[in-house]
Each structure stands twice: as C-alpha cells, then as structure tokens.
Amino acid sequence: MKVTEITNLEFGKMVQAASQKLNQNADFINSLNVFPVPDGDTGTNMSLSLASGAKYERDADTTAVGALAVALAKGLLMGARGNSGVILSQIFRGFSRKLADKTTLTAQDLADGFAAGAETAYKAVMKPTEGTILTVVREGAQAGLNAAKDTDDVLVVMDAVRKAAADALATTPDLLPVLKQVGVVDSGGQGLSFVLEAFDDSLNGRVAENADYKPDDAEMDEMINAAHHQSAQGKLDPASIKYGYCTEIMVRIGRGKQVDHKFDYDTFYNYLADLGDSLLVVNDDEIVKVHVHTEHPGKVIAWGQEFGDLAKVKVDNMRMQQETIMEKDDEQPATATPAVAEPAADTPDTAIIAIVAGDGLATLFKSLGVTHVVQGGQTMNPSTQDIVDAINASKAKRAIVLPNNKNIFLAAEQAAKVADIPTVIVHAKTVSQGMTAMLGYNPDAELTDNQASMEDNLSTVKSGQVTHAIRDTQLDGFDIKEGNYMGIVDGTIQVTDADLLETAVDTVKAMLDDDSEIVTIIYGADTNADLADQLQQRVTDLDGDLETEVHEGDQPVYPFLISVE
C-alpha cells in the first residue's frame, strides 16, 4: 500500500491514537523516573498534555491539516504540564508553524514538520541535553528528511521517523550515565516514541503492538487521581470555572439492565470529550473508569449506564469547593508579626503567584507576602493554562511566578509569554528556595529588579527532602530498598534508612556546615507534629546555636521538607 497524502481524517486519527496510547502507557512512562520516589509523573504529564491538544484538534472547525495542527499545538501548549509536556508542545508548535498553510500533508511536508518541531524544541530549552526527548525527536526528524529524498510515500517517511526515534531512545542510557546506572531509558523520550508509534500504526492501519495493554485497578485509580489535578485557586472567582462539576464514574462493562452498546473505547471517549475537559478514561476488560469536568454530570452517568452498571459515582461541585477555599483563606487568623499578615484585599500592583501543594504551604507562602497560590507541585504539575488563569485573574499590573519545582519551569515560562500582564519567573527549584526568594522582594522595585534580587537569594539556602523509595535501585552510591526512606539534598540522595526520623536527622547532618544558622522543618501530610517536634529536638541536640523553626505544610509525597541557611 502506498499513501501520498495525509488528509484531515488521517491526521485526526493519528492524534487520537497517540493520545490514547499515552493514556494507556502513562504508568509505564512514570516508572522510568530515575529517582525511585513516588513523584515520577512524566507519563501522566505527557498524557494529560496531549489529551488537551487532542481535544483542541477534535473541536477545530476545519478540514485543513495545517489548521488542525495549529489547534493541536495550541491545546498542547495550554494544557502542558511539567517540562515533558511543554517540550512535547514545542515539538508540535514547530510542526504546526511549518505546515500551517497546508490543506493536506505530503511525505516531504511530514518530514519538514518533524524537522521544524525538533528545531523549535531545542530552542525552547536553555541548555539542551542529549540523551533526552530532544535526542529522540532530532534523530527521528533527520531520518524523515532522509527518507523523503527518495520517496513520496508518507508511510515510508513515518516508518523511518518511528524507527529512528526508537533507536535513539535505546541509546539514551549511553548519553546520560545516570540512565545507564539505574537501567532505564529517558522517560520523556519514551513518551515521544509512543506518540510516533501511534502515528505510524494509525497511518498504516495497524493495531498497535501493545493494544492488549490493560492497566490494573490500582493503576487506573492512580491515573484518575492524577487527572483530578486542582486548577488555579487562590482568589479566582468561582464563576470563572467553565465546567463546574468534577464527575467520576466506574462502570462494570456489559452488566446491568440499561446496556445498549458494546464497549468501544473511541465511541465511549468521544462522546464524553464533548461534555467538558480534564477527561481521562481508563479501562480493562471488565471496568472502565472516567474522570471529567463538565456542566452535565447526569449525561456522563447516563452514558456510562449504556455500557454497563454503575459501580461508583462521585460528583463534586467545584464552584462550591472554590467558595469554601476562599472562605477558609479569609478566615485564616493574622499573626502578631507584620511579615506574616494576610495580603491586602485590594488588587495588588504586583501579583506574586506561588505554586505549592498543601494548605499549610499555601498559608506559609502567603505569610511571606505571596498574593496568590496555585495548588500544585510534585505529582500534580499545573498546566500552562492554570498558571495563565492565575496571572490574569489577579487583575494586577504585573506578576512574579514562583514555580518551587524545576519541573514546572517551562510551563511557567510559556504562561508568562501569553499572560495579559508583564510576568517574570523566579526559578525556585524547591519550596525552600521559594521561601528564601521572598526575602529579596521589594514592593517598590521594578519587575526585573525584583526578579534579579529574588533569584540572587536562591543560592543562599540548602534544600532537603525526605521521602520513601517505590522500588529497589542502586543510585548515587546507595543500595536503596523499596519502602525505605531517602534524604535528598539539592537533588542528590545523601541518606537512606528504614526509619523516617533517623533519615530526617541524617539529612540535616548532611546539610549542616560551619556557616549554618537556621534550620526550617516543614512536615507533610504523611507525618505529624509530634515527629516534627522530635526532629527539632534532635537538630537542637546536634548544635545548640542553631535556630530552628517548625511549620505544618500538609504537602504530599514528602513527610519532611528541610531548609538550612
């Protein structure tokens, strides 16, 4: 079979197939995280990012492939989560710009599109690193260009792109020693390889090699929970929430009195896609689980019943939840220290937007002068759209964004480019850095001067994180056992132990030096104040001259966040 052009019908099928394949393989991609910590979310981020792009493409009112590619790129950008999601969006941004005026795509167009995508992705990253998704897209694109010199068959070109990308993915451990040490390929590169495989399989009319992949029940729950990622909150108007009901259902396929349809994933998904956003549908042979934000939860429930009986139904009014959050913020008691006073009720000239996970951290950052909080962080990276919404909703004249997580940098930077007001990013990699950055803020200074001053403060603090290992591995000279705790200092594992308190104490020891004066302990949702007090006493025993502080952060994943200044 020879195919000389890609029409809107083929392109739409390619995009939807890729979205489904990332959805199906999100957990596998997550498992490729180098650190064995419970926050490997590359697969989830890429899946949710492409789901947004696929919805924009599906909703676009055009039959021109170039215009559909532009819609895909726009949806990817606004839905992009994490660095992997943003880089994927940049690949298709370059792809769409090159092909924007095309009605259909030839083999040469396809090759040129991937080449432009690779070029744009490299430009989007300040310091491109080989052995990542960038290597995979570059090698795939070059193979496409080479193939297009000798053929006008889009199948041959797509086959070449797919194969070269897969070969490049296999070489990533040779290019990044840490990947070889852990025994994995690059997770972002694996995600892109799945996208290209889906494109190729769709064009060739093949069933994907892993079409019989079925997530287990625990994995489906994890993916649904990841999809229920909180949007920008802070002081957002509840009325601005477009789809107000977070709706989750679990259907036992083929059972019940109202079954009218045999389950087909695409049919089931496409109907729901028209009812809202933040859609995730995962299934095995017996169960399908759905998460969607919609204005019509009844329609979602009724649709599920056409395929089986309902094992679970959950509907939350997100507008009411937002009202409660705002009321809770308003009720927070002021402290005696001016530095921790609640922000003024009137619109600030400069909005300072911090991205943190946990009510305690939100309160702590507001006490330092942050005006708005976007709930997010590890395992729940906010999208570009979430950050844009928070910036625009602030009604300020200018904005500063504190990502507090390096995996949110690119999404924040993209948000700054499309926001309605001048916005800069202070590149805080951790919560500790974000808190320290606030000490450099001057409300009377210019935006760029504040950015420079706040970023200068980042290097004055050491950041420690204590979490547990989700698998056995050998990394940074440690033989790490699943379930043990790890102390990570500025991105490097320094401690591992079966006991949480001992791990935390040893993490502090690894952070202290002769210049250390202040130790701040923030305890998370997985520990308690008593254990935090024990840790504070152990730190005081190490050095009685140290000033120590303890705060409740409520953060997930990390029982303790520790800073040393």
RODO-481161 format. One line per field, with one value per residue (C-alpha): x, y, z. Coordinates in nm, 2 decimals. Example, Ala and Ser with C-alpha at 12.3 -4.5 7.8 and 13.67 -1.06 7.14 Angstrom:
! residues 2
X [1.23, 1.37]
Y [-0.45, -0.11]
Z [0.78, 0.71]
***
This chain:
! residues 565
X [0.00, 0.12, -0.02, 0.09, -0.10, -0.24, -0.59, -0.78, -0.93, -0.60, -0.44, -0.73, -0.70, -0.32, -0.37, -0.64, -0.44, -0.14, -0.35, -0.49, -0.15, 0.00, -0.31, -0.26, 0.11, 0.13, 0.21, 0.49, 0.65, 0.62, 0.81, 1.11, 1.18, 1.55, 1.48, 1.27, 1.05, 0.66, 0.65, 0.76, 0.49, 0.63, 0.38, 0.09, 0.20, 0.25, -0.08, -0.28, -0.10, -0.17, -0.53, -0.57, -0.41, -0.63, -0.95, -0.85, -0.77, -1.10, -1.30, -1.14, -1.39, -1.17, -1.07, -0.72, -0.45, -0.23, -0.51, -0.57, -0.20, -0.22, -0.52, -0.33, -0.03, -0.25, -0.42, -0.09, 0.06, -0.24, -0.27, 0.10, 0.21, 0.57, 0.87, 0.80, 0.45, 0.59, 0.87, 0.60, 0.40, 0.71, 0.77, 0.42, 0.44, 0.73, 0.55, 0.23, 0.42, 0.59, 0.27, 0.01, -0.09, -0.12, -0.46, -0.31, 0.04, 0.28, 0.57, 0.80, 0.56, 0.56, 0.94, 0.97, 0.72, 0.91, 1.23, 1.08, 0.95, 1.29, 1.44, 1.18, 1.21, 1.59, 1.54, 1.28, 1.54, 1.80, 2.06, 1.97, 2.08, 2.14, 2.00, 1.66, 1.34, 1.54, 1.77, 1.47, 1.29, 1.61, 1.71, 1.36, 1.32, 1.65, 1.55, 1.23, 1.41, 1.65, 1.35, 1.16, 1.45, 1.38, 1.00, 0.67, 0.51, 0.41, 0.40, 0.77, 0.86, 0.66, 0.81, 1.16, 1.07, 0.94, 1.23, 1.50, 1.32, 1.31, 1.67, 1.76, 1.56, 1.77, 2.09, 1.98, 2.14, 2.47, 2.43, 2.32, 2.52, 2.25, 2.01, 2.26, 2.32, 1.96, 1.89, 1.62, 1.57, 1.47, 1.11, 1.02, 1.19, 0.98, 0.66, 0.75, 0.84, 0.49, 0.34, 0.53, 0.45, 0.08, 0.11, 0.28, 0.03, -0.26, -0.14, -0.06, -0.40, -0.22, -0.33, -0.06, 0.17, 0.06, -0.31, -0.38, -0.22, -0.46, -0.39, -0.46, -0.71, -0.46, -0.30, -0.64, -0.71, -0.37, -0.43, -0.78, -0.64, -0.37, -0.63, -0.82, -0.55, -0.66, -0.68, -0.56, -0.73, -0.60, -0.86, -1.01, -1.38, -1.58, -1.80, -1.49, -1.48, -1.61, -1.70, -1.82, -1.87, -1.59, -1.75, -1.61, -1.79, -1.68, -1.88, -1.89, -1.87, -2.16, -2.35, -2.69, -3.04, -2.97, -2.68, -2.74, -2.38, -2.09, -1.79, -1.57, -1.31, -1.32, -1.70, -1.71, -1.44, -1.55, -1.90, -1.75, -1.50, -1.78, -1.92, -1.62, -1.25, -0.99, -1.11, -0.94, -1.09, -0.90, -1.03, -0.95, -1.17, -1.42, -1.41, -1.40, -1.32, -1.39, -1.29, -1.42, -1.50, -1.85, -2.16, -2.37, -2.29, -2.62, -2.53, -2.20, -2.37, -2.64, -2.38, -2.19, -2.51, -2.54, -2.23, -2.28, -2.40, -2.25, -2.01, -1.92, -2.05, -1.88, -1.98, -1.82, -1.94, -1.60, -1.75, -1.87, -1.53, -1.37, -1.60, -1.50, -1.13, -1.18, -1.38, -1.11, -0.84, -1.04, -1.08, -0.70, -0.60, -0.35, -0.03, 0.14, 0.43, 0.38, 0.57, 0.30, 0.00, -0.26, -0.23, -0.45, -0.80, -0.75, -0.58, -0.20, 0.02, 0.24, 0.09, 0.33, 0.20, 0.34, 0.28, 0.27, 0.08, -0.08, -0.29, -0.01, 0.24, -0.02, -0.06, 0.31, 0.38, 0.10, 0.26, 0.58, 0.40, 0.27, -0.06, -0.20, -0.14, -0.18, -0.22, 0.03, 0.37, 0.51, 0.26, 0.02, 0.21, -0.02, -0.08, 0.02, -0.35, -0.37, -0.08, -0.22, -0.56, -0.40, -0.20, -0.49, -0.73, -0.51, -0.60, -0.26, -0.03, 0.25, 0.32, 0.60, 0.57, 0.75, 0.73, 0.91, 0.97, 1.21, 0.96, 0.72, 0.97, 0.88, 0.51, 0.56, 0.78, 0.52, 0.25, 0.45, 0.46, 0.08, -0.04, -0.22, 0.03, 0.41, 0.53, 0.86, 0.97, 1.18, 1.34, 1.29, 1.35, 1.22, 0.98, 1.28, 1.42, 1.08, 1.06, 1.41, 1.34, 1.06, 1.31, 1.45, 1.12, 1.08, 0.73, 0.88, 1.13, 1.09, 0.97, 1.31, 1.50, 1.28, 1.34, 1.72, 1.71, 1.49, 1.70, 2.01, 1.87, 1.82, 2.18, 2.17, 1.97, 2.02, 1.71, 1.64, 1.35, 1.27, 1.05, 1.02, 1.15, 0.90, 1.14, 1.47, 1.76, 2.12, 2.18, 2.43, 2.63, 2.34, 2.17, 1.81, 1.53, 1.17, 0.98, 1.30, 1.33, 1.57, 1.71, 1.77, 1.98, 1.97, 1.88, 2.13, 2.05, 2.25, 2.08, 1.87, 1.73, 1.43, 1.34, 1.18, 1.31, 1.67, 1.66, 1.55, 1.81, 2.09, 1.96, 2.00, 2.35, 2.44, 2.32, 2.50, 2.83, 3.01, 2.80, 2.47, 2.24, 1.88, 1.70, 1.34, 1.14, 0.81, 0.61, 0.38, 0.05, 0.23, 0.37, 0.27, 0.36, 0.49, 0.75, 0.84, 0.90, 1.12, 1.32, 1.35, 1.49, 1.74, 1.86, 1.90, 2.10, 2.33, 2.41, 2.25, 2.34, 2.11, 1.78, 1.51, 1.15, 0.87, 0.58, 0.28, 0.29, 0.04, 0.24, 0.20, 0.49, 0.75, 0.70, 0.96, 1.09, 1.40, 1.59, 1.93, 2.05]
Y [0.00, 0.35, 0.67, 1.01, 1.25, 1.28, 1.43, 1.57, 1.23, 1.06, 1.33, 1.33, 0.95, 0.99, 1.24, 1.05, 0.73, 0.90, 1.04, 0.70, 0.54, 0.78, 0.74, 0.36, 0.38, 0.67, 0.45, 0.27, 0.60, 0.72, 0.41, 0.52, 0.81, 0.79, 0.86, 0.58, 0.84, 0.85, 1.15, 1.02, 1.19, 1.23, 0.98, 1.15, 1.49, 1.40, 1.21, 1.50, 1.75, 1.55, 1.49, 1.87, 1.90, 1.62, 1.80, 2.12, 1.93, 1.74, 2.06, 2.26, 2.36, 2.30, 2.03, 2.17, 1.96, 2.27, 2.44, 2.12, 2.10, 2.46, 2.37, 2.06, 2.28, 2.54, 2.28, 2.12, 2.45, 2.55, 2.20, 2.14, 2.00, 1.96, 2.01, 1.69, 1.82, 2.17, 2.01, 1.80, 2.11, 2.28, 1.99, 2.04, 2.41, 2.39, 2.12, 2.34, 2.66, 2.49, 2.33, 2.60, 2.67, 2.31, 2.15, 1.80, 1.68, 1.51, 1.30, 1.60, 1.81, 1.54, 1.53, 1.91, 1.93, 1.70, 1.88, 2.21, 2.05, 1.93, 2.27, 2.45, 2.21, 2.26, 2.63, 2.61, 2.45, 2.69, 2.41, 2.12, 1.78, 1.48, 1.15, 1.30, 1.36, 1.61, 1.34, 1.12, 1.39, 1.51, 1.16, 1.08, 1.40, 1.35, 1.01, 1.15, 1.41, 1.14, 0.92, 1.20, 1.25, 0.91, 0.86, 1.04, 0.78, 0.92, 0.56, 0.52, 0.85, 0.79, 0.44, 0.59, 0.86, 0.59, 0.35, 0.62, 0.76, 0.41, 0.35, 0.69, 0.61, 0.29, 0.50, 0.74, 0.54, 0.57, 0.95, 1.01, 0.80, 0.82, 0.64, 0.36, 0.34, 0.29, 0.08, 0.28, 0.49, 0.85, 0.88, 1.18, 1.01, 0.70, 0.92, 1.07, 0.73, 0.61, 0.91, 0.84, 0.47, 0.56, 0.79, 0.52, 0.25, 0.47, 0.56, 0.20, 0.08, -0.15, -0.24, -0.10, -0.37, -0.31, -0.28, -0.55, -0.35, -0.33, -0.12, -0.29, -0.15, 0.03, 0.20, 0.32, 0.47, 0.64, 0.79, 0.91, 1.08, 1.24, 1.38, 1.54, 1.79, 2.12, 2.42, 2.77, 2.87, 3.15, 3.43, 3.31, 3.38, 3.06, 3.19, 3.18, 2.79, 2.69, 2.33, 2.32, 1.95, 1.71, 1.39, 1.04, 0.71, 0.35, 0.12, -0.26, -0.32, -0.53, -0.57, -0.41, -0.36, -0.05, -0.18, -0.06, -0.06, -0.29, -0.11, 0.06, 0.30, 0.56, 0.58, 0.60, 0.86, 1.08, 1.14, 1.24, 1.47, 1.69, 1.73, 1.90, 1.89, 1.73, 1.40, 1.07, 0.73, 0.42, 0.06, -0.31, -0.60, -0.56, -0.20, 0.15, 0.45, 0.81, 1.15, 1.46, 1.82, 1.90, 2.10, 1.79, 1.51, 1.35, 1.30, 1.14, 0.90, 0.81, 0.75, 0.51, 0.31, 0.25, 0.03, -0.13, -0.08, 0.18, 0.06, 0.41, 0.76, 1.08, 1.43, 1.74, 2.10, 2.27, 2.61, 2.54, 2.39, 2.71, 2.93, 2.72, 2.76, 3.14, 3.15, 2.94, 3.18, 3.48, 3.31, 3.25, 3.43, 3.71, 3.67, 3.93, 3.96, 4.21, 3.98, 3.71, 3.93, 3.84, 4.02, 4.33, 4.27, 4.52, 4.44, 4.44, 4.63, 4.32, 3.97, 3.71, 3.37, 3.06, 2.71, 2.48, 2.16, 2.17, 2.41, 2.46, 2.56, 2.79, 2.97, 2.98, 3.14, 3.40, 3.49, 3.57, 3.81, 3.58, 3.72, 3.42, 3.04, 2.78, 2.44, 2.20, 2.05, 1.70, 1.45, 1.73, 1.98, 2.27, 2.33, 2.64, 2.73, 2.70, 2.95, 3.19, 3.19, 3.27, 3.56, 3.71, 3.66, 3.86, 4.18, 4.32, 4.53, 4.28, 3.94, 3.72, 3.34, 3.11, 2.75, 2.60, 2.29, 2.27, 2.05, 2.35, 2.60, 2.55, 2.57, 2.89, 3.04, 2.96, 3.11, 3.43, 3.47, 3.46, 3.62, 3.96, 4.14, 4.16, 3.85, 3.71, 3.38, 3.34, 3.00, 2.85, 2.47, 2.39, 2.52, 2.62, 2.83, 2.99, 3.09, 3.24, 3.42, 3.61, 3.77, 3.95, 4.10, 4.48, 4.61, 4.94, 4.79, 4.73, 4.39, 4.28, 4.42, 4.21, 3.91, 3.95, 4.02, 3.72, 3.49, 3.60, 3.46, 3.11, 3.01, 3.10, 2.81, 2.43, 2.22, 1.88, 1.64, 1.32, 1.06, 0.69, 0.46, 0.30, 0.04, -0.12, 0.05, 0.15, 0.52, 0.78, 0.50, 0.38, 0.04, 0.16, -0.08, -0.04, 0.12, 0.27, 0.64, 0.87, 1.21, 1.41, 1.73, 1.97, 1.69, 1.43, 1.13, 1.16, 0.92, 0.61, 0.43, 0.22, 0.48, 0.81, 1.01, 0.88, 0.96, 1.31, 1.36, 1.23, 1.45, 1.76, 1.64, 1.62, 1.98, 2.15, 2.33, 2.59, 2.87, 2.72, 2.93, 2.84, 2.51, 2.51, 2.19, 2.16, 1.84, 1.70, 1.50, 1.17, 1.26, 1.46, 1.74, 1.51, 1.36, 1.71, 1.82, 1.51, 1.61, 1.97, 1.84, 1.61, 1.91, 2.12, 1.84, 1.85, 2.22, 2.43, 2.75, 2.66, 2.85, 2.60, 2.65, 2.40, 2.46, 2.24, 2.21, 1.94, 1.86, 1.51, 1.28, 1.43, 1.38, 1.64, 1.94, 2.09, 2.41, 2.52, 2.87]
Z [0.00, -0.09, 0.06, -0.09, 0.14, 0.49, 0.50, 0.79, 0.86, 0.88, 1.09, 1.34, 1.38, 1.43, 1.71, 1.89, 1.86, 2.01, 2.30, 2.37, 2.36, 2.61, 2.83, 2.83, 2.90, 3.14, 3.44, 3.25, 3.15, 3.51, 3.62, 3.42, 3.67, 3.77, 4.13, 4.29, 4.46, 4.44, 4.22, 3.88, 3.67, 3.32, 3.17, 3.35, 3.24, 2.88, 2.87, 3.01, 2.79, 2.47, 2.58, 2.58, 2.24, 2.10, 2.23, 2.06, 1.74, 1.75, 1.82, 1.54, 1.27, 0.97, 0.72, 0.65, 0.82, 0.88, 1.08, 1.27, 1.36, 1.48, 1.70, 1.83, 1.92, 2.09, 2.30, 2.39, 2.50, 2.72, 2.87, 2.90, 3.24, 3.35, 3.14, 2.94, 2.84, 2.75, 2.53, 2.36, 2.30, 2.15, 1.91, 1.77, 1.78, 1.53, 1.34, 1.31, 1.22, 0.93, 0.80, 0.89, 0.53, 0.42, 0.33, 0.32, 0.40, 0.16, 0.26, 0.23, 0.44, 0.71, 0.72, 0.72, 1.00, 1.23, 1.15, 1.24, 1.56, 1.66, 1.59, 1.80, 2.09, 2.11, 2.11, 2.39, 2.63, 2.77, 2.80, 2.57, 2.70, 2.48, 2.59, 2.64, 2.44, 2.23, 2.10, 2.01, 1.81, 1.64, 1.52, 1.42, 1.22, 1.04, 0.93, 0.80, 0.59, 0.46, 0.36, 0.19, -0.05, -0.21, -0.18, -0.19, 0.03, 0.37, 0.52, 0.43, 0.59, 0.90, 0.93, 0.91, 1.18, 1.41, 1.38, 1.41, 1.72, 1.88, 1.80, 1.95, 2.26, 2.31, 2.31, 2.58, 2.86, 2.67, 2.65, 3.01, 3.26, 3.53, 3.30, 3.25, 3.62, 3.70, 3.39, 3.22, 2.90, 2.91, 3.02, 2.80, 2.50, 2.57, 2.57, 2.24, 2.10, 2.19, 2.01, 1.69, 1.72, 1.74, 1.44, 1.24, 1.34, 1.26, 0.92, 0.83, 0.96, 1.21, 1.56, 1.80, 1.92, 2.28, 2.20, 2.45, 2.73, 3.02, 3.33, 3.66, 3.90, 4.12, 3.81, 3.69, 4.03, 4.02, 3.67, 3.77, 4.08, 3.88, 3.64, 3.93, 3.94, 4.11, 3.88, 3.98, 4.30, 4.52, 4.47, 4.15, 4.10, 4.13, 3.84, 3.61, 3.63, 3.29, 3.38, 3.74, 3.83, 3.88, 3.78, 3.83, 3.74, 3.74, 3.51, 3.51, 3.13, 2.98, 3.31, 3.40, 3.26, 3.06, 2.84, 2.48, 2.34, 2.32, 2.48, 2.22, 2.37, 2.09, 2.09, 2.47, 2.49, 2.20, 2.35, 2.69, 2.52, 2.40, 2.75, 2.92, 2.98, 3.21, 3.06, 3.14, 3.05, 3.15, 3.13, 3.14, 3.02, 3.30, 3.43, 3.28, 3.50, 3.40, 3.53, 3.36, 3.45, 3.30, 3.33, 3.27, 3.52, 3.46, 3.09, 3.20, 3.43, 3.17, 2.91, 3.14, 3.20, 2.83, 2.86, 3.20, 3.55, 3.78, 4.05, 4.16, 4.11, 4.26, 4.17, 4.33, 4.28, 4.21, 4.24, 4.59, 4.67, 4.54, 4.76, 5.06, 4.98, 4.96, 5.28, 5.45, 5.32, 5.45, 5.79, 5.85, 6.17, 6.14, 6.34, 6.56, 6.31, 6.03, 5.79, 5.81, 5.78, 5.52, 5.19, 5.14, 5.00, 4.72, 4.39, 4.43, 4.17, 4.16, 4.20, 4.34, 4.25, 4.42, 4.31, 4.62, 4.72, 5.06, 5.26, 5.51, 5.25, 5.09, 5.43, 5.49, 5.15, 5.20, 5.53, 5.34, 5.10, 4.83, 4.70, 4.51, 4.53, 4.26, 4.42, 4.25, 4.27, 4.26, 4.11, 4.02, 3.80, 3.70, 3.33, 3.14, 3.14, 3.52, 3.56, 3.29, 3.46, 3.80, 3.65, 3.46, 3.74, 3.98, 3.79, 3.89, 3.67, 3.67, 3.81, 3.95, 3.95, 4.19, 4.05, 4.35, 4.13, 3.84, 3.65, 3.64, 3.49, 3.13, 3.18, 3.39, 3.12, 2.85, 3.07, 3.11, 2.73, 2.68, 3.00, 2.98, 3.20, 3.22, 3.40, 3.52, 3.66, 3.97, 3.91, 4.26, 4.23, 4.57, 4.84, 5.05, 4.76, 4.70, 5.07, 5.06, 4.74, 4.90, 5.13, 4.83, 4.72, 4.73, 4.65, 4.54, 4.29, 3.92, 3.80, 3.66, 3.96, 4.19, 3.97, 3.99, 4.36, 4.44, 4.22, 4.39, 4.72, 4.58, 4.63, 5.00, 5.11, 5.11, 5.03, 5.18, 5.10, 5.28, 5.10, 5.05, 4.78, 4.55, 4.42, 4.47, 4.29, 4.31, 4.28, 4.40, 4.57, 4.77, 4.76, 4.81, 4.91, 4.83, 5.13, 5.29, 5.33, 5.14, 5.23, 4.91, 4.94, 4.64, 4.41, 4.53, 4.75, 5.07, 5.31, 5.31, 5.61, 5.72, 5.99, 5.90, 6.19, 6.16, 5.79, 5.86, 6.12, 5.90, 5.61, 5.84, 5.93, 5.56, 5.51, 5.80, 5.77, 5.98, 5.83, 5.91, 6.13, 6.07, 6.01, 5.90, 5.92, 5.73, 5.80, 5.54, 5.52, 5.58, 5.92, 6.23, 6.47, 6.73, 6.50, 6.37, 6.73, 6.79, 6.48, 6.60, 6.93, 6.76, 6.55, 6.86, 7.02, 6.72, 6.77, 7.04, 6.85, 6.56, 6.53, 6.44, 6.31, 6.25, 6.02, 5.91, 5.53, 5.45, 5.14, 4.98, 4.89, 5.13, 5.50, 5.56, 5.37, 5.53, 5.46, 5.61, 5.58]
***
